[in-house]
């Protein structure tokens, strides 16, 4: 039954609770709660059937008009709906009353009926997503502190609207955003990109794009526009513009993969939390694909979601994928004009995956000196000597102020082993041959010297002890080796003096100083033995050649490390200190510092050719 006193309903933007409040005031009730009861007030807000039908009968307003701006119970605790728009829960006004003082003044002036029942609550006042009155261009005022927050007629009757005037004038850009959201609440949407998205998704997108432009592309800013308004301008241009902004910002600043999410600002965190929500799917796909196309990221990296494909490499990521040193990667790419020389860090030098593959993939087929030494059963120093003597071919030596790296192809290594063992036969029993290392000790020759003799064909009687084809497999006829003035005779006790070195000879063998040898002996690093000098017949301390070999296989001097990395020795020492690497004992003066090879390997500080 229609009430005897009625009010004019505004179907274009009035909430159902606003109509109930005005009816209550027109009927002489002090509040809408007295008129309907608290439970019915909440039912009217939600648009429940019984409450809406009752209000329709009392007011004569069709039920579909009353339901238009109701706020029904949401299936998701994180979202709520107003009209045709869906908002995040934090966009809902609770415990406050938002209004435009100018609108209320206009209603009082031009409305019909009792003055307190004339002003009505606009749907746009119910959500914080709308910040200003699109008619008067002022920021909406907000009142709490005892004001009736769910009863517009009582709010006006008690004069709250006179106590709080307009907050401030709104910028034109913000008015444009608010007007768009109002249209979406009213159900005005087309087939454009932004009209396909839920409003709560768009608000995040506006903030994302606005932050991106203000922070990283300031030349695109329009003067006077805030983050949200700026983002709205670009979002309404569609998918291609959004992707272009993302790609342009990445291209200009080149963020490193682990900071890619931080680079795009705080909105990314919200997008990550909603990555599985269907409403966000299209926007997230656009942003994800743009990042994958424009940044040096790939599988194992993450933006909003984990990234699946790689279009660009950085020198750093290529080094990891191809298992090559970063300096080596950079030099190869510069040599083949894939990248240009620059002072950018390895993380920020980028190139297309397909451009780098033909250059870097072949390089993975080469071995460094550590790998070659392991195959031949020797150390990297000896491999370096074989390469420098041109007995073992190498390729691609990086230089020009960059750390040097020898690279050996499998074919060149196979050729070296073929030439070394092609005239050798496997021998067993009493063959009269001695291992390469023993032959070198007896004749005071280096292993490189003997290998060169084999290659020249100077040695005929060469054998091998096994099929491993390592340097330890070689067996040499010591009688074929040339006599050396450096050879030492046996002493009276029958000991082979060629296997012992005096301190002076040890100094030369280690390429160090007298003080360093003395310090190594004193600290027990280099063991000594007592033997009789065959010339003086006196007892003296000497160093066994095995001890020299063991020392060289276990330690590297600071000088060798710095030379291997082509660093200043002081800078190298500081870097080792920062890595927590300590010399085997503290030194002073001209005594060299030595470090354990294993510790250098574990920390990645052992030069490939040291």
C-alpha positions as CSV (number, residue, x, y, z in Angstrom):
1,X,0.0,0.0,0.0
2,X,1.4,3.3,-1.0
3,X,2.1,5.8,1.8
4,X,-0.1,8.9,2.0
5,X,3.0,11.1,1.9
6,X,5.6,10.5,-0.7
7,X,8.9,11.8,-2.1
8,X,10.3,12.0,-5.7
9,X,12.7,9.1,-6.4
10,X,15.8,9.7,-8.6
11,X,16.3,6.5,-10.6
12,X,19.5,7.7,-12.3
13,X,21.6,7.6,-9.2
14,X,19.7,7.3,-5.9
15,X,20.3,4.4,-3.5
16,X,17.3,2.5,-2.0
17,X,18.3,3.4,1.6
18,X,18.2,7.1,0.6
19,X,14.6,6.7,-0.5
20,X,13.7,4.9,2.7
21,X,15.4,7.7,4.8
22,X,13.5,10.4,3.0
23,X,10.2,8.5,3.3
24,X,10.8,8.2,7.0
25,X,11.4,12.0,7.4
26,X,8.3,12.8,5.2
27,X,6.2,10.5,7.4
28,X,7.4,12.3,10.5
29,X,9.8,9.6,11.8
30,X,13.0,10.9,13.5
31,X,15.2,8.2,11.7
32,X,15.0,5.5,9.1
33,X,15.7,2.9,11.8
34,X,12.6,4.0,13.7
35,X,10.7,3.8,10.4
36,X,11.9,0.3,9.3
37,X,13.8,-1.3,12.2
38,X,17.5,-2.0,12.1
39,X,17.2,-5.4,10.4
40,X,15.1,-4.0,7.6
41,X,17.5,-1.1,7.1
42,X,20.3,-3.6,6.4
43,X,18.0,-5.6,4.1
44,X,17.1,-2.5,2.1
45,X,20.9,-1.7,1.7
46,X,21.4,-5.3,0.4
47,X,18.4,-5.2,-1.9
48,X,16.7,-8.2,-0.3
49,X,13.5,-9.2,-2.0
50,X,11.1,-8.8,0.9
51,X,12.5,-5.4,1.8
52,X,12.6,-4.1,-1.7
53,X,9.0,-5.3,-2.4
54,X,7.8,-3.6,0.7
55,X,9.6,-0.3,-0.1
56,X,8.3,-0.5,-3.7
57,X,4.7,-0.9,-2.4
58,X,5.1,2.1,0.0
59,X,6.8,4.4,-2.5
60,X,5.3,3.3,-5.9
61,X,8.9,2.9,-7.3
62,X,9.4,-0.3,-9.4
63,X,11.6,-2.9,-7.7
64,X,14.1,-3.0,-10.5
65,X,14.8,0.7,-10.0
66,X,15.3,0.2,-6.2
67,X,17.6,-2.7,-6.7
68,X,19.8,-0.9,-9.2
69,X,22.1,0.7,-6.6
70,X,21.7,-1.8,-3.8
71,X,24.8,-3.5,-2.4
72,X,24.0,-7.2,-2.4
73,X,25.9,-9.7,-0.3
74,X,29.0,-10.7,-2.1
75,X,30.3,-14.3,-2.6
76,X,33.8,-13.0,-2.1
77,X,34.9,-11.3,1.1
78,X,37.3,-9.2,-0.9
79,X,34.8,-7.6,-3.3
80,X,31.4,-5.9,-3.4
81,X,29.1,-4.6,-6.1
82,X,27.4,-1.3,-6.6
83,X,25.2,-1.0,-9.6
84,X,27.1,-2.6,-12.5
85,X,30.6,-2.1,-11.0
86,X,32.6,-4.4,-8.7
87,X,35.0,-2.8,-6.2
88,X,37.6,-4.0,-3.7
89,X,36.4,-4.1,-0.1
90,X,38.6,-1.1,0.9
91,X,36.6,1.0,-1.5
92,X,33.5,0.8,0.6
93,X,32.6,3.6,3.0
94,X,32.0,2.3,6.5
95,X,31.1,4.4,9.6
96,X,31.3,7.7,7.6
97,X,29.0,9.8,5.5
98,X,30.4,11.2,2.2
99,X,28.5,13.9,0.4
100,X,28.8,17.0,-1.8
101,X,27.6,20.1,0.1
102,X,26.7,21.8,-3.2
103,X,24.4,18.9,-4.2
104,X,22.6,19.0,-0.9
105,X,22.2,22.7,-1.2
106,X,20.8,22.3,-4.7
107,X,18.4,19.6,-3.5
108,X,17.1,21.8,-0.6
109,X,16.6,24.7,-3.0
110,X,14.9,23.0,-5.9
111,X,13.4,19.9,-4.4
112,X,9.7,19.3,-3.6
113,X,8.1,18.4,-0.3
114,X,9.5,18.7,3.3
115,X,12.9,20.4,3.1
116,X,14.7,17.6,5.2
117,X,13.3,15.0,2.8
118,X,14.5,16.7,-0.4
119,X,18.3,15.9,-0.4
120,X,19.1,12.3,-1.5
121,X,22.2,10.2,-1.3
122,X,24.0,9.6,-4.7
123,X,25.3,6.1,-5.4
124,X,28.7,7.7,-6.2
125,X,29.0,8.8,-2.5
126,X,29.0,5.2,-1.3
127,X,32.4,4.2,-2.8
128,X,35.8,5.7,-2.2
129,X,36.7,4.9,-5.8
130,X,34.9,8.2,-6.6
131,X,36.7,11.1,-5.0
132,X,34.8,14.2,-6.2
133,X,31.5,15.4,-7.4
134,X,31.5,15.3,-11.2
135,X,28.9,18.1,-11.3
136,X,30.5,20.6,-9.0
137,X,34.1,19.5,-9.4
138,X,34.8,19.5,-5.6
139,X,36.3,16.7,-3.6
140,X,33.6,15.0,-1.6
141,X,33.4,15.9,2.1
142,X,33.4,13.1,4.7
143,X,31.9,13.1,8.2
144,X,32.0,10.6,11.1
145,X,32.2,11.5,14.8
146,X,28.6,10.9,15.7
147,X,27.0,11.9,12.4
148,X,24.2,9.6,11.1
149,X,26.0,7.7,8.4
150,X,23.1,5.7,7.0
151,X,20.3,8.3,7.1
152,X,20.7,11.2,4.6
153,X,17.4,12.9,5.7
154,X,18.4,12.8,9.4
155,X,21.9,14.0,8.4
156,X,20.4,17.1,6.8
157,X,17.8,17.7,9.5
158,X,20.5,17.8,12.2
159,X,22.5,20.3,10.1
160,X,25.6,18.2,9.6
161,X,25.8,19.4,6.0
162,X,26.3,23.0,7.2
163,X,29.2,22.1,9.5
164,X,31.3,20.6,6.7
165,X,31.8,22.5,3.5
166,X,33.6,21.3,0.4
167,X,37.0,19.9,1.0
168,X,38.9,21.2,-2.0
169,X,38.6,21.7,-5.8
170,X,39.3,18.5,-7.8
171,X,41.7,18.4,-10.7
172,X,40.1,18.0,-14.1
173,X,42.0,14.7,-14.6
174,X,40.5,13.2,-11.4
175,X,37.0,14.3,-12.5
176,X,37.5,12.4,-15.8
177,X,38.3,9.2,-13.8
178,X,35.3,9.7,-11.4
179,X,33.0,10.4,-14.3
180,X,34.1,7.1,-15.9
181,X,33.5,5.1,-12.7
182,X,30.1,6.7,-12.3
183,X,29.2,5.6,-15.8
184,X,30.3,2.1,-15.0
185,X,28.2,2.0,-11.8
186,X,25.3,3.1,-14.0
187,X,25.9,0.2,-16.4
188,X,27.2,2.4,-19.3
189,X,29.9,0.2,-20.9
190,X,31.0,-0.6,-24.5
191,X,33.3,-3.2,-26.1
192,X,36.5,-1.3,-25.5
193,X,39.4,-2.7,-23.5
194,X,38.8,-0.9,-20.3
195,X,35.0,-1.5,-20.5
196,X,35.8,-5.3,-20.6
197,X,37.6,-5.0,-17.2
198,X,36.0,-4.9,-13.8
199,X,36.3,-1.5,-12.1
200,X,38.4,-2.9,-9.2
201,X,40.9,-4.3,-11.8
202,X,41.0,-0.9,-13.6
203,X,41.8,1.0,-10.5
204,X,44.9,-1.1,-9.9
205,X,45.8,-0.8,-13.6
206,X,45.5,3.0,-13.4
207,X,47.8,3.1,-10.4
208,X,50.2,0.7,-12.1
209,X,50.5,2.8,-15.3
210,X,50.5,6.1,-13.5
211,X,53.4,5.1,-11.2
212,X,55.2,3.7,-14.2
213,X,55.0,7.0,-16.2
214,X,55.7,9.3,-13.2
215,X,58.7,7.2,-12.0
216,X,60.3,6.0,-15.2
217,X,58.8,7.9,-18.2
218,X,58.4,11.5,-16.9
219,X,58.6,13.0,-20.4
220,X,55.1,11.5,-21.1
221,X,53.5,13.2,-18.1
222,X,50.7,15.7,-18.6
223,X,51.2,18.7,-16.2
224,X,48.8,18.7,-13.2
225,X,47.7,15.1,-13.5
226,X,48.1,12.7,-10.6
227,X,49.0,9.0,-10.7
228,X,45.5,7.7,-11.2
229,X,44.4,10.2,-13.8
230,X,47.7,9.7,-15.7
231,X,47.1,5.9,-15.7
232,X,43.5,6.3,-16.9
233,X,44.7,8.3,-19.9
234,X,47.0,5.5,-21.1
235,X,44.7,2.6,-20.1
236,X,41.8,3.9,-22.2
237,X,44.1,3.7,-25.3
238,X,44.1,0.0,-25.0
239,X,46.3,-3.1,-24.9
240,X,49.0,-1.9,-27.3
241,X,49.6,1.3,-25.5
242,X,49.9,-0.5,-22.1
243,X,52.4,-3.0,-23.5
244,X,54.3,-0.1,-25.2
245,X,54.7,1.8,-21.9
246,X,56.0,-1.3,-20.1
247,X,58.5,-2.1,-22.9
248,X,59.7,1.5,-23.1
249,X,60.3,1.8,-19.4
250,X,62.2,-1.5,-19.4
251,X,64.3,-0.5,-22.4
252,X,65.2,2.8,-20.9
253,X,66.2,1.6,-17.4
254,X,67.0,-2.1,-17.9
255,X,66.0,-3.4,-14.4
256,X,67.8,-6.6,-13.3
257,X,65.5,-9.7,-13.0
258,X,65.4,-10.0,-9.2
259,X,64.2,-6.4,-9.0
260,X,61.7,-6.4,-11.9
261,X,58.6,-6.5,-9.6
262,X,59.9,-3.7,-7.4
263,X,60.7,-1.6,-10.5
264,X,57.0,-1.5,-11.4
265,X,55.9,-0.3,-8.0
266,X,53.5,-1.2,-5.2
267,X,50.6,-2.3,-7.5
268,X,52.5,-5.4,-8.5
269,X,52.1,-6.9,-5.0
270,X,48.3,-6.6,-5.3
271,X,48.3,-8.1,-8.8
272,X,50.4,-11.0,-7.5
273,X,47.9,-11.7,-4.7
274,X,45.1,-11.8,-7.4
275,X,47.1,-13.7,-10.1
276,X,44.6,-16.6,-10.0
277,X,41.5,-14.4,-10.0
278,X,39.8,-14.6,-13.5
279,X,38.9,-10.9,-13.5
280,X,42.6,-10.0,-13.6
281,X,43.6,-12.5,-16.3
282,X,43.6,-10.2,-19.4
283,X,45.5,-7.4,-17.7
284,X,48.1,-9.7,-16.1
285,X,48.6,-11.5,-19.4
286,X,49.3,-8.2,-21.2
287,X,51.8,-7.1,-18.5
288,X,53.5,-10.5,-18.2
289,X,54.0,-10.8,-22.0
290,X,55.3,-7.3,-22.3
291,X,57.9,-7.9,-19.6
292,X,58.9,-11.2,-21.2
293,X,59.4,-9.5,-24.6
294,X,61.3,-6.4,-23.2
295,X,63.3,-7.6,-20.3
296,X,66.2,-10.0,-19.9
297,X,64.1,-12.5,-17.9
298,X,63.2,-16.1,-18.4
299,X,62.4,-19.4,-16.7
300,X,63.2,-19.1,-13.0
301,X,62.4,-15.4,-12.9
302,X,59.1,-14.0,-11.7
303,X,57.1,-10.8,-12.2
304,X,53.4,-11.1,-11.4
305,X,53.5,-14.8,-12.1
306,X,56.5,-17.0,-12.9
307,X,58.0,-16.2,-16.3
308,X,58.0,-19.0,-18.8
309,X,59.9,-17.9,-21.9
310,X,63.0,-15.8,-22.7
311,X,63.4,-13.4,-25.5
312,X,66.4,-11.4,-24.2
313,X,69.6,-12.4,-22.5
314,X,71.8,-10.3,-20.3
315,X,75.5,-11.0,-20.3
316,X,75.0,-12.3,-16.7
317,X,72.1,-14.7,-17.6
318,X,73.9,-15.9,-20.8
319,X,76.9,-16.7,-18.7
320,X,74.8,-18.9,-16.5
321,X,72.9,-20.6,-19.3
322,X,76.0,-21.3,-21.5
323,X,78.4,-22.0,-18.6
324,X,80.9,-19.4,-19.8
325,X,82.7,-16.6,-17.9
326,X,80.9,-13.3,-18.1
327,X,83.9,-11.5,-19.6
328,X,84.2,-14.2,-22.2
329,X,80.5,-13.9,-23.1
330,X,80.9,-10.1,-23.4
331,X,84.0,-10.3,-25.5
332,X,82.6,-12.8,-27.9
333,X,79.4,-10.8,-28.4
334,X,81.3,-7.6,-29.0
335,X,83.6,-9.3,-31.5
336,X,80.6,-10.5,-33.5
337,X,78.8,-7.1,-33.2
338,X,75.9,-8.6,-31.3
339,X,76.5,-5.9,-28.6
340,X,78.4,-2.7,-28.5
341,X,81.2,-2.0,-26.0
342,X,79.8,-0.1,-23.0
343,X,80.4,0.6,-19.3
344,X,77.1,-1.0,-18.3
345,X,77.2,-3.9,-15.8
346,X,76.8,-7.5,-17.0
347,X,73.2,-7.4,-15.8
348,X,72.3,-4.5,-18.0
349,X,73.9,-5.5,-21.3
350,X,71.1,-7.2,-23.2
351,X,70.8,-8.9,-26.5
352,X,68.2,-11.1,-28.3
353,X,68.4,-14.8,-27.6
354,X,68.5,-15.7,-31.3
355,X,71.3,-13.3,-32.0
356,X,73.5,-14.6,-29.2
357,X,73.0,-18.3,-29.8
358,X,75.1,-18.7,-33.0
359,X,78.0,-17.0,-31.2
360,X,77.8,-18.6,-27.7
361,X,76.7,-22.1,-28.5
362,X,79.9,-23.0,-30.3
363,X,81.9,-21.6,-27.4
364,X,80.4,-24.1,-25.1
365,X,82.2,-26.8,-27.0
366,X,85.6,-25.5,-25.9
367,X,87.2,-26.4,-22.6
368,X,89.1,-24.2,-20.2
369,X,92.5,-25.2,-18.8
370,X,91.1,-26.6,-15.6
371,X,89.0,-29.1,-17.7
372,X,91.9,-29.9,-20.0
373,X,94.2,-30.4,-17.0
374,X,91.8,-32.9,-15.5
375,X,91.6,-34.9,-18.7
376,X,95.4,-35.0,-19.1
377,X,96.0,-35.7,-15.4
378,X,98.2,-32.6,-14.8
379,X,97.8,-29.0,-13.6
380,X,96.7,-25.8,-15.2
381,X,100.2,-24.3,-15.2
382,X,101.5,-27.1,-17.3
383,X,98.6,-26.8,-19.7
384,X,99.3,-23.1,-20.0
385,X,103.0,-23.9,-20.8
386,X,101.9,-26.4,-23.5
387,X,99.7,-23.8,-25.1
388,X,102.4,-21.1,-25.0
389,X,104.9,-23.4,-26.5
390,X,102.3,-24.1,-29.3
391,X,102.3,-27.8,-28.5
392,X,98.5,-27.7,-27.7
393,X,96.4,-25.5,-29.9
394,X,94.0,-23.1,-28.2
395,X,91.4,-20.7,-29.4
396,X,89.8,-17.4,-28.4
397,X,92.2,-15.8,-25.9
398,X,90.5,-12.8,-24.3
399,X,92.8,-9.9,-23.7
400,X,92.8,-6.1,-23.9
401,X,92.7,-5.5,-20.2
402,X,90.2,-8.3,-19.6
403,X,91.1,-11.5,-17.7
404,X,92.8,-14.0,-20.0
405,X,91.2,-17.4,-20.7
406,X,92.6,-20.2,-22.8
407,X,90.0,-22.3,-24.6
408,X,90.8,-25.6,-26.1
409,X,88.5,-27.4,-28.6
410,X,87.8,-31.2,-28.2
411,X,89.3,-31.7,-31.7
412,X,92.6,-29.9,-30.7
413,X,92.8,-31.9,-27.5
414,X,92.2,-35.2,-29.4
415,X,94.9,-34.1,-31.9
416,X,97.4,-33.4,-29.0
417,X,96.8,-36.9,-27.5
418,X,97.1,-38.6,-30.8
419,X,100.4,-37.0,-31.6
420,X,101.6,-37.7,-28.1
421,X,100.7,-41.4,-28.1
422,X,100.7,-42.4,-31.8
423,X,104.1,-44.1,-31.6
424,X,103.7,-45.5,-28.1
425,X,102.7,-49.1,-27.3
426,X,101.3,-50.4,-24.1
427,X,104.1,-52.2,-22.2
428,X,104.2,-54.6,-19.3
429,X,106.9,-56.3,-17.3
430,X,110.6,-55.3,-17.4
431,X,110.6,-52.7,-20.2
432,X,113.4,-50.4,-19.0
433,X,111.2,-47.3,-19.4
434,X,110.4,-44.8,-16.7
435,X,107.4,-42.5,-16.2
436,X,107.6,-39.0,-17.7
437,X,107.8,-37.3,-14.3
438,X,110.8,-39.5,-13.3
439,X,112.6,-39.0,-16.6
440,X,112.2,-35.2,-16.2
441,X,113.6,-35.4,-12.6
442,X,116.5,-37.5,-13.6
443,X,117.5,-35.2,-16.5
444,X,116.4,-31.9,-14.9
445,X,114.0,-31.3,-17.9
446,X,110.5,-30.0,-17.8
447,X,107.7,-32.2,-19.0
448,X,107.0,-29.7,-21.7
449,X,110.6,-30.2,-23.0
450,X,110.1,-33.9,-23.2
451,X,106.7,-33.6,-24.9
452,X,108.2,-31.3,-27.5
453,X,110.9,-33.9,-28.2
454,X,108.2,-36.6,-28.7
455,X,106.4,-34.3,-31.2
456,X,109.6,-33.6,-33.1
457,X,110.4,-37.3,-33.3
458,X,113.6,-37.1,-31.3
459,X,112.4,-39.9,-29.0
460,X,111.8,-43.3,-30.5
461,X,111.4,-45.7,-27.6
462,X,108.1,-44.3,-26.1
463,X,105.5,-46.5,-24.3
464,X,102.4,-46.1,-22.2
465,X,101.4,-47.9,-19.0
466,X,97.7,-47.9,-19.6
467,X,94.9,-46.7,-21.9
468,X,94.1,-43.5,-20.0
469,X,96.3,-41.4,-22.3
470,X,97.2,-39.0,-19.6
471,X,100.6,-37.5,-19.1
472,X,101.1,-40.0,-16.3
473,X,100.6,-42.8,-18.8
474,X,103.7,-41.9,-20.8
475,X,106.8,-44.1,-20.4
476,X,110.2,-42.7,-21.6
477,X,113.6,-44.3,-22.3
478,X,115.8,-42.1,-20.2
479,X,118.8,-43.0,-22.3
480,X,117.3,-41.2,-25.3
481,X,117.1,-37.9,-23.4
482,X,120.0,-35.5,-23.8
483,X,122.5,-35.2,-20.9
484,X,121.9,-32.1,-18.8
485,X,124.5,-30.1,-17.0
486,X,121.9,-29.7,-14.3
487,X,121.7,-33.5,-13.7
488,X,122.9,-34.6,-10.3
489,X,124.8,-37.8,-9.5
490,X,124.0,-40.4,-6.8
491,X,125.5,-39.8,-3.4
492,X,127.6,-42.4,-1.6
493,X,124.5,-43.8,0.0
494,X,123.0,-44.6,-3.4
495,X,120.3,-41.9,-3.1
496,X,119.3,-40.2,-6.3
497,X,120.3,-36.6,-5.7
498,X,118.3,-35.4,-8.7
499,X,115.1,-35.6,-6.7
500,X,116.3,-33.1,-4.1
501,X,116.6,-29.3,-4.4
502,X,118.6,-27.0,-2.4
503,X,117.0,-23.9,-0.9
504,X,118.4,-21.8,-3.8
505,X,116.9,-24.2,-6.3
506,X,113.6,-24.3,-4.4
507,X,113.5,-20.5,-4.7
508,X,113.9,-20.8,-8.5
509,X,111.4,-23.6,-8.7
510,X,108.8,-21.6,-6.9
511,X,109.7,-18.3,-8.6
512,X,109.9,-16.7,-5.2
513,X,112.3,-15.1,-2.8
514,X,114.8,-16.5,-0.3
515,X,112.8,-15.0,2.6
516,X,109.7,-16.7,1.3
517,X,111.3,-20.2,1.1
518,X,112.6,-19.7,4.6
519,X,109.1,-18.7,5.8
520,X,107.5,-21.7,4.1
521,X,110.0,-24.1,5.8
522,X,109.7,-22.4,9.2
523,X,105.9,-22.6,9.1
524,X,106.0,-26.3,8.2
525,X,104.3,-25.7,4.8
526,X,107.3,-27.0,2.8
527,X,108.9,-30.1,4.5
528,X,112.6,-30.7,4.3
529,X,114.9,-33.7,4.6
530,X,118.5,-34.1,5.6
531,X,120.9,-35.5,3.0
532,X,124.7,-35.5,2.3
533,X,126.0,-33.1,-0.3
534,X,128.1,-35.3,-2.7
535,X,130.5,-32.5,-3.3
536,X,131.1,-31.1,0.2
537,X,130.4,-34.4,2.0
538,X,128.4,-32.3,4.6
539,X,124.9,-32.8,5.8
540,X,122.4,-30.2,4.5
541,X,118.7,-29.5,4.4
542,X,117.0,-30.1,1.0
543,X,113.5,-30.1,-0.4
544,X,112.2,-33.2,-2.2
545,X,110.8,-32.6,-5.7
546,X,107.5,-34.3,-4.6
547,X,107.1,-31.7,-1.9
548,X,107.5,-29.0,-4.6
549,X,104.9,-30.7,-6.7
550,X,102.5,-31.1,-3.8
551,X,103.0,-27.5,-2.8
552,X,102.3,-26.2,-6.3
553,X,99.2,-28.4,-6.5
554,X,97.9,-27.1,-3.2
555,X,98.7,-23.4,-3.0
556,X,98.8,-20.2,-5.2
557,X,100.6,-17.0,-4.4
558,X,98.8,-13.7,-4.2
559,X,101.0,-12.6,-7.1
560,X,99.8,-15.5,-9.3
561,X,96.1,-14.9,-8.4
562,X,96.4,-11.2,-9.2
563,X,98.2,-11.9,-12.4
564,X,95.6,-14.5,-13.4
565,X,92.8,-12.0,-12.9
566,X,94.9,-9.1,-14.3
567,X,94.3,-7.1,-11.1
568,X,96.5,-4.8,-9.1
569,X,97.9,-6.9,-6.2
570,X,96.7,-4.5,-3.5
571,X,93.1,-4.6,-5.0
572,X,93.3,-8.3,-5.3
573,X,94.3,-8.7,-1.6
574,X,91.3,-6.5,-0.6
575,X,88.9,-8.6,-2.7
576,X,90.2,-11.8,-1.1
577,X,89.8,-10.3,2.3
578,X,86.2,-9.3,1.5
579,X,85.6,-12.9,0.5
580,X,86.9,-14.1,3.8
581,X,89.9,-15.8,2.3
582,X,93.1,-15.7,4.4
583,X,96.7,-16.6,3.5
584,X,98.1,-19.8,5.0
585,X,100.2,-17.7,7.4
586,X,100.6,-14.0,8.0
587,X,103.6,-12.4,6.3
588,X,105.6,-9.2,6.3
589,X,108.2,-7.6,4.1
590,X,109.2,-9.5,1.0
591,X,107.6,-12.8,2.1
592,X,104.9,-13.9,-0.4
593,X,101.3,-14.7,0.7
594,X,99.9,-18.1,-0.3
595,X,96.3,-19.2,-0.5
596,X,94.8,-22.7,-0.6
597,X,93.7,-23.7,-4.1
598,X,90.6,-25.5,-2.8
599,X,89.4,-22.4,-0.9
600,X,89.9,-20.3,-4.0
601,X,88.0,-22.9,-6.1
602,X,85.1,-23.0,-3.6
603,X,84.8,-19.2,-3.6
604,X,85.2,-18.8,-7.4
605,X,88.4,-16.8,-6.9
606,X,90.8,-19.3,-8.6
607,X,91.9,-17.8,-12.0
608,X,91.4,-20.3,-14.8
609,X,95.0,-20.1,-15.8
610,X,96.7,-19.5,-12.4
